[in-house]
Amino acid sequence: MTRQNVEAAEEALRGLFPATPLQLNEHLSARYGADIWLKREDLSPVRSYKIRGAFNFFRKRIEEGASGKTFVCASAGNHAQGFAFVCRHFGVPGVVFMPVTTPQQKIDKTRIFGGEFITIKLTGDFFDQCYKAARDHVEMIDGVMVPPFDHEDIIEGQSTVASEIMQQLPEGTVPDLVVLPVGGGGLAAGVSGYLKDTVASTGFFFVEPLGAPSLKRSIEAGEVVTLSKVDNFVDGAAVARIGDLNFAALKDFPSDQVMLMPENAICVTINEMLNVEGVVLEPAGALSLTAIATMDPEAIRGKTVVAIVSGGNFDFERLPDVKERAMRYAGLKKYFILRLPQRPGALRDFLNLLGPDDDIARFEYLKKTARNFGSVLIGIETKAPENFAALFANFEASGIGFEDITENEILANLII
């Protein structure tokens, strides 16, 4: 990948859509005392950067004479939508393989972007099954498989993000820090590769979900590692194995420049950006901003920081879960198992222990005969985290036995 090739890819891309905005965010800049620039890939035609790599891949295959072939991909997310949009743009047939469990909203959006040029095939309960079906189909029809991230032309296409950034920053301005979300690694490899002679190597920070640390574990091991388990909440970056080409491009960065963000912390960012800025982010799109929130404020004060906002394909049916996770992470909501005495007035006595800002969000009481005490599942919301210290003191002074199960993942998944 050369700068000249990336700039040629960017020029070709202008026939598809204009450069996405690079915006100085006043809210975040004031908070951190820095210039926080957001590269808004959520404002691309498919609301993610994935269209860039797909376009570049198609462009080169068609130049090589593949316009008469069928293009194929396996994806339930942003790659499928970028693929479909590009199929329609070039007027070539495409087949999208998606797991049977794919939400209808994503199926419908992919169909809208691709129109008459794509066929959607639902197969398998899991992505691996879906991917195998796509590979088998490519071999059967002698088609062209379009990879989501591990290909030099995909990486080159994603690099156009960096080319645009350098044109959009004020003249003479160079980023001190560039914060990049990482899933399969195509965006991170492309942007860091393009900017390697402009930004100091210590100025790159790569951000993965805590439940899918494929880059960090691979750097620590010195070779590509396949994770045995992945948390799929951050679906746009929940990758078990980083791309081989992408790891080769990123392996020399120290592992401490790869930041892992808890899934619930990401929810805080999604919630804040929606409520304060009116910006809709998917979990992967919120990774870089969540990382900035965890950095030492003095380390970024006065700096020029560019954060890649990678996507905004958020399913609003997930919003209640996002708000729930955000409140738990912020310490504003907790769940308890209480032991209340089975006597008249016990519940009234318990309610008197709550503070003026405490609110019961959930209450389930199972009364068992021949027992002196009953078990209660209770969820409590409050306006400030420190209010729980006073509540705990009231519980203990009143002799109420309780267990905080907020961070107990097994119980939380089963009960909450």
C-alpha positions in Angstrom: 0.0 0.0 0.0 1.5 3.3 -1.1 0.2 6.8 -0.4 -0.2 7.3 -4.2 -2.4 4.2 -4.4 -4.5 5.3 -1.4 -5.0 8.8 -3.0 -6.0 7.2 -6.3 -8.5 5.0 -4.4 -9.9 8.1 -2.7 -10.3 9.9 -6.0 -12.2 7.0 -7.4 -14.3 6.9 -4.3 -15.5 10.4 -4.9 -17.7 9.0 -7.7 -19.6 7.2 -5.1 -20.0 9.6 -2.2 -18.3 12.8 -0.9 -15.8 12.8 1.9 -17.3 12.1 5.3 -17.0 15.1 7.7 -14.2 15.7 10.1 -15.9 17.7 12.9 -14.3 19.5 15.9 -16.6 18.5 18.7 -17.1 21.5 21.0 -18.6 19.4 23.8 -15.7 16.9 24.1 -13.1 19.5 23.4 -14.3 21.7 26.3 -14.5 18.6 28.6 -10.9 17.5 28.0 -9.2 20.8 27.2 -8.1 19.5 23.8 -9.1 19.7 20.2 -11.2 16.5 19.7 -11.9 15.9 16.1 -14.4 13.2 15.1 -14.2 11.5 11.7 -17.8 10.8 11.1 -17.9 7.5 9.2 -21.4 7.1 10.6 -22.4 9.6 7.9 -21.4 7.6 4.9 -24.2 6.3 2.6 -24.3 3.0 4.6 -23.5 4.6 8.0 -20.1 2.9 8.3 -16.6 3.0 6.7 -17.1 -0.5 5.3 -18.2 0.8 2.0 -14.7 2.1 1.3 -12.9 -1.2 1.4 -15.8 -2.9 -0.5 -15.7 -0.3 -3.3 -11.9 -0.5 -3.7 -12.0 -4.3 -3.9 -14.8 -4.3 -6.5 -13.1 -1.6 -8.5 -9.9 -3.5 -8.8 -11.6 -6.9 -9.6 -13.7 -5.2 -12.3 -10.6 -3.6 -13.8 -9.1 -7.1 -14.0 -12.2 -8.3 -15.9 -14.4 -9.8 -13.2 -17.5 -7.7 -14.2 -19.2 -10.8 -15.5 -18.9 -12.8 -12.3 -21.1 -12.9 -9.2 -19.6 -11.4 -6.1 -20.3 -13.0 -2.7 -19.9 -12.1 0.9 -20.8 -13.4 4.3 -21.9 -10.8 6.9 -24.8 -9.8 9.1 -23.7 -6.2 9.5 -21.9 -3.3 8.0 -19.9 -5.3 5.5 -23.1 -6.7 3.9 -24.5 -3.2 3.6 -21.4 -1.7 2.0 -21.2 -4.8 -0.3 -24.8 -4.4 -1.4 -24.4 -0.7 -2.1 -21.4 -1.3 -4.2 -23.0 -4.1 -6.2 -25.8 -1.7 -7.2 -23.3 1.1 -8.0 -21.3 -1.2 -10.4 -24.4 -3.0 -11.6 -22.9 -6.4 -10.8 -24.8 -9.4 -9.2 -24.0 -10.2 -5.6 -25.0 -12.8 -3.1 -25.1 -12.0 0.6 -25.0 -14.9 3.1 -26.4 -14.0 6.5 -27.1 -16.2 9.6 -30.7 -17.2 10.1 -30.6 -15.2 13.4 -29.9 -11.9 11.6 -32.4 -9.2 12.7 -34.9 -8.3 10.1 -33.9 -4.7 10.2 -30.4 -5.6 8.9 -31.8 -7.8 6.2 -34.2 -5.1 5.0 -31.4 -2.4 4.9 -29.1 -4.7 3.0 -31.9 -5.4 0.5 -32.6 -1.7 0.1 -29.0 -0.8 -0.6 -28.5 -3.6 -3.1 -31.9 -3.5 -4.8 -32.3 -5.9 -7.8 -28.5 -6.6 -7.9 -28.3 -8.7 -4.8 -29.7 -12.0 -3.4 -29.8 -12.6 0.3 -29.4 -16.2 1.5 -30.1 -17.0 5.2 -28.2 -20.0 6.4 -26.8 -21.3 9.7 -27.3 -20.2 13.2 -23.8 -18.9 13.6 -21.4 -16.8 11.4 -18.9 -19.7 10.9 -21.7 -21.8 9.3 -22.8 -18.9 7.2 -19.2 -18.2 6.1 -18.6 -21.8 5.0 -21.8 -21.7 3.0 -20.6 -18.6 1.2 -17.2 -20.1 0.4 -18.9 -23.3 -0.9 -21.1 -21.1 -3.1 -18.2 -19.2 -4.5 -16.4 -22.4 -5.5 -19.6 -23.8 -7.1 -20.3 -20.8 -9.3 -16.7 -19.6 -9.8 -17.6 -16.3 -8.2 -15.6 -13.7 -6.3 -15.4 -13.7 -2.5 -15.3 -10.3 -1.0 -13.5 -10.5 2.4 -14.6 -8.2 5.2 -11.1 -7.0 6.3 -8.2 -9.3 5.6 -7.2 -8.3 2.0 -4.7 -5.6 0.8 -7.4 -3.9 -1.4 -9.8 -3.8 1.6 -7.1 -2.2 3.7 -6.2 0.3 1.0 -9.8 1.3 0.7 -10.1 1.9 4.5 -6.9 3.9 4.3 -8.9 6.6 2.4 -10.2 7.7 5.9 -6.7 8.9 6.7 -6.2 10.6 3.4 -9.4 12.6 4.0 -8.4 13.5 7.5 -5.2 15.1 6.5 -7.0 17.2 3.9 -9.7 18.2 6.3 -7.6 19.3 9.3 -6.7 23.0 9.4 -3.6 23.8 7.3 -0.4 22.9 9.2 -2.3 20.8 11.8 -1.0 17.3 12.5 -2.8 14.9 14.9 -1.0 14.3 18.2 -3.2 11.3 18.9 -5.3 9.1 16.6 -7.8 6.7 18.3 -8.9 3.8 16.2 -11.5 1.1 16.8 -10.4 -2.5 16.0 -12.4 -5.5 15.0 -10.8 -7.4 12.1 -8.1 -4.7 11.9 -8.6 -3.4 8.3 -9.3 0.2 9.3 -6.6 0.3 12.0 -4.0 -1.2 9.7 -4.9 1.1 6.8 -5.1 4.4 8.8 -2.0 3.8 10.9 -0.1 2.7 7.7 -1.0 5.8 5.8 -0.2 8.2 8.8 3.0 6.4 9.9 5.2 9.2 8.6 3.0 11.9 9.9 2.0 10.8 13.4 4.5 9.4 16.0 4.1 5.7 16.6 3.3 6.6 20.2 0.4 8.7 19.0 -1.8 5.7 17.8 -4.2 4.1 20.2 -6.2 1.0 19.2 -9.5 0.2 20.9 -11.1 -3.2 21.2 -14.1 -4.4 23.2 -13.1 -6.1 26.5 -14.9 -9.2 25.3 -13.1 -9.5 22.0 -9.4 -8.6 22.5 -8.0 -10.3 19.4 -5.3 -7.7 18.6 -4.1 -7.2 22.1 -3.8 -11.0 22.8 -2.1 -11.5 19.5 0.5 -8.7 20.1 1.2 -10.2 23.6 1.7 -13.7 22.1 3.7 -12.5 19.1 1.5 -14.3 16.7 -2.1 -14.3 15.6 -4.4 -15.7 18.3 -7.9 -17.1 17.8 -10.0 -16.3 20.8 -12.0 -19.2 22.2 -14.8 -17.0 23.4 -16.1 -13.6 22.2 -18.7 -11.3 23.7 -20.9 -10.3 20.8 -22.4 -7.1 22.3 -20.1 -4.9 20.3 -21.1 -6.8 17.1 -19.2 -4.6 14.7 -15.9 -5.4 16.4 -16.5 -8.8 18.0 -13.9 -10.7 16.0 -12.3 -13.9 17.3 -9.3 -13.6 15.0 -7.7 -10.5 13.7 -6.8 -10.6 10.0 -3.3 -12.0 9.2 -2.4 -9.0 7.0 -3.7 -6.6 9.6 -1.8 -8.2 12.4 1.4 -8.0 10.3 0.8 -4.2 10.0 0.1 -3.7 13.7 2.3 -6.3 15.5 5.1 -3.9 16.3 2.9 -1.5 18.4 3.2 -2.1 22.1 0.3 -4.0 23.7 -0.3 -1.1 26.1 -1.4 1.0 23.1 -4.2 -1.4 22.6 -7.0 -0.4 25.0 -9.8 -2.7 26.1 -13.2 -1.1 26.8 -15.9 -2.8 28.9 -19.1 -3.3 27.0 -21.1 -1.4 29.7 -18.7 1.6 29.5 -19.4 1.7 25.7 -23.1 2.0 26.6 -22.4 5.2 28.6 -20.8 6.8 25.5 -23.7 5.7 23.3 -26.2 7.1 25.7 -24.4 10.4 26.2 -23.7 11.1 22.5 -27.4 10.4 21.8 -28.7 12.6 24.6 -26.2 15.4 24.5 -25.1 15.6 20.9 -28.0 13.9 19.0 -25.5 11.5 17.4 -26.5 7.9 16.9 -23.6 5.4 17.4 -23.5 1.7 17.2 -21.4 0.0 19.9 -18.3 -0.3 17.6 -18.8 3.3 16.6 -18.5 4.4 20.3 -15.2 2.6 21.0 -12.8 5.4 20.3 -14.8 8.0 22.3 -15.1 5.6 25.2 -11.3 5.2 25.2 -10.8 8.9 25.3 -13.0 9.1 28.4 -10.7 6.7 30.2 -7.4 8.4 29.3 -5.4 10.5 31.7 -6.8 14.0 31.1 -3.3 15.6 31.4 -2.0 13.3 28.7 -4.4 14.8 26.1 -4.8 18.3 27.4 -3.9 20.8 24.7 -3.4 18.0 22.1 -5.0 17.5 18.7 -6.9 14.3 18.9 -8.6 12.5 16.0 -11.2 9.8 16.9 -12.7 7.6 14.2 -16.4 7.2 14.7 -16.7 4.0 12.7 -20.4 3.4 12.4 -24.0 4.4 13.4 -26.1 1.4 12.4 -27.8 1.1 15.8 -30.9 -0.9 16.3 -33.1 1.2 18.6 -34.7 -2.0 20.0 -31.4 -2.3 21.9 -31.8 1.1 23.5 -33.4 -0.2 26.8 -30.5 -2.6 27.2 -27.9 0.1 26.4 -29.5 2.4 29.0 -29.6 -0.3 31.6 -25.9 -1.2 31.1 -24.9 2.5 31.1 -26.6 3.1 34.5 -25.1 0.0 36.0 -21.6 1.0 34.8 -22.1 4.6 36.1 -23.1 3.3 39.5 -26.6 4.7 39.2 -28.4 1.4 39.3 -27.9 -1.7 41.3 -29.6 -5.0 41.9 -29.8 -6.8 45.2 -31.2 -10.0 46.7 -32.7 -9.0 50.1 -33.9 -11.1 53.0 -37.0 -9.5 54.4 -38.8 -10.8 57.6 -42.2 -12.2 56.8 -44.3 -10.1 59.1 -46.8 -7.3 58.6 -45.2 -3.9 58.0 -41.8 -5.3 56.9 -42.1 -3.8 53.4 -43.2 -0.4 54.8 -40.1 -0.4 57.1 -37.9 -1.3 54.2 -39.3 1.6 52.1 -38.5 4.0 54.9 -34.8 3.1 54.4 -34.6 4.6 50.9 -33.2 8.0 50.4 -35.0 10.9 48.6 -33.2 10.2 45.3 -33.6 6.4 45.4 -36.2 4.8 43.2 -37.3 1.2 43.0 -37.1 0.0 39.4 -37.8 -3.6 40.0 -39.3 -5.6 42.8 -40.0 -9.3 42.9 -41.0 -11.0 46.2 -41.4 -14.7 46.7 -43.3 -15.4 49.9 -42.7 -18.9 51.2 -44.8 -20.4 54.0 -43.1 -21.8 57.1 -40.2 -19.4 56.6 -39.2 -16.5 58.8 -37.7 -14.6 55.9 -38.6 -14.1 52.2 -36.2 -13.4 49.3 -36.6 -10.3 47.3 -35.0 -9.3 44.0 -34.9 -5.5 43.9 -33.5 -3.0 41.4 -32.8 0.5 42.7 -31.9 3.6 40.6 -30.5 6.8 42.1 -29.2 10.1 41.0 -25.6 9.9 42.3 -23.4 6.8 42.9 -22.5 7.9 46.5 -26.2 7.5 47.5 -25.7 3.8 47.7 -23.2 4.1 50.5 -26.0 5.7 52.7 -28.4 3.0 51.6 -26.0 0.2 52.5 -25.5 1.8 55.9 -29.3 1.8 56.4 -29.6 -1.8 55.4 -26.9 -2.9 57.9 -28.3 -0.7 60.7 -31.7 -2.3 60.3 -30.3 -5.9 60.2 -31.4 -6.5 56.6 -29.3 -9.2 54.9 -28.5 -8.3 51.3 -26.2 -9.3 48.4 -25.3 -6.9 45.6 -25.6 -9.0 42.4 -25.1 -6.1 39.9 -21.7 -7.3 38.7 -22.5 -11.0 39.0 -22.7 -11.9 35.3 -24.3 -15.3 35.7 -27.1 -14.1 38.0 -27.5 -10.9 36.0 -28.0 -12.8 32.7 -30.4 -15.2 34.3 -32.5 -12.8 36.5 -32.1 -9.2 35.4 
